[in-house]
Amino acid sequence: MTDELNTPRLASREDLRRLGIRVSNTTLLRWELRGRFPRRVRPGGTTVAWLLSEIEDWLAERDAERARTHYAEY
C-alpha cells in the first residue's frame, strides 16, 4: 500500500483562485493572522500552499454560514 492516501494534498494560490477565493495576498495574510482562514504551509523555499482539506472545510463553513444568515428581507 502506498502513502498517497495519507499524503495531504496542497492547494496553491492558483488553486484558491479556481475555487473562487479571489482576494489579495495581504487579505489572506490578515485573515490567517485573525484565525479567519486556514494557515499556509511552506513546502520549500518561498513557495506557500494550503492544505486542501482545510480549504474545503473553510468553504463548507462559509456555505453553512450563508444558509443561516439572512442578509435582506424581500
C-alpha positions as CSV (number, residue, x, y, z in Angstrom):
1,M,0.0,0.0,0.0
2,T,1.3,3.5,-0.9
3,D,1.4,6.6,1.2
4,E,-0.5,8.5,-1.4
5,L,-3.7,8.2,0.5
6,N,-2.1,9.6,3.7
7,T,-0.3,12.4,2.0
8,P,-2.0,15.8,2.5
9,R,-3.0,17.5,-0.8
10,L,-1.8,21.0,-1.1
11,A,-3.6,24.0,-2.8
12,S,-1.6,26.7,-4.5
13,R,-2.6,30.3,-4.8
14,E,-3.9,29.5,-8.3
15,D,-5.9,26.6,-6.8
16,L,-7.5,29.1,-4.4
17,R,-8.5,31.3,-7.3
18,R,-10.0,28.4,-9.2
19,L,-12.0,27.6,-6.0
20,G,-13.4,31.2,-6.1
21,I,-11.2,32.7,-3.4
22,R,-10.1,35.8,-5.2
23,V,-8.7,38.1,-2.6
24,S,-5.3,39.7,-2.3
25,N,-2.3,38.1,-0.6
26,T,-2.5,40.8,2.0
27,T,-6.1,40.0,2.8
28,L,-5.3,36.3,3.1
29,L,-2.4,37.1,5.5
30,R,-4.7,39.3,7.5
31,W,-7.4,36.6,7.6
32,E,-4.8,34.0,8.6
33,L,-3.5,36.1,11.5
34,R,-7.0,36.7,12.8
35,G,-7.9,33.0,12.5
36,R,-10.5,33.6,9.8
37,F,-8.7,31.4,7.1
38,P,-6.5,28.3,7.3
39,R,-2.8,28.9,7.8
40,R,-0.5,28.4,4.9
41,V,2.4,25.9,4.9
42,R,5.8,26.3,3.3
43,P,6.7,23.2,1.3
44,G,10.1,24.7,0.5
45,G,11.8,28.0,-0.2
46,T,9.4,30.8,-0.8
47,T,6.6,28.5,-2.0
48,V,3.4,28.7,0.0
49,A,0.4,26.4,-0.1
50,W,-2.6,25.5,2.0
51,L,-3.9,22.1,3.0
52,L,-6.7,21.4,0.6
53,S,-8.8,19.6,3.2
54,E,-8.7,22.8,5.4
55,I,-9.7,25.0,2.5
56,E,-12.6,22.6,1.7
57,D,-13.7,22.7,5.3
58,W,-13.5,26.5,5.3
59,L,-15.6,26.7,2.2
60,A,-18.2,24.4,3.8
61,E,-18.3,26.6,6.8
62,R,-19.0,29.7,4.6
63,D,-21.8,27.8,2.9
64,A,-23.3,26.9,6.3
65,E,-23.0,30.5,7.4
66,R,-24.7,31.7,4.3
67,A,-27.6,29.2,4.8
68,R,-28.3,30.5,8.3
69,T,-27.8,34.2,7.7
70,H,-30.5,36.5,6.2
71,Y,-29.0,39.5,4.6
72,A,-32.1,41.2,3.4
73,E,-35.9,40.8,3.6
74,Y,-37.8,40.7,0.3
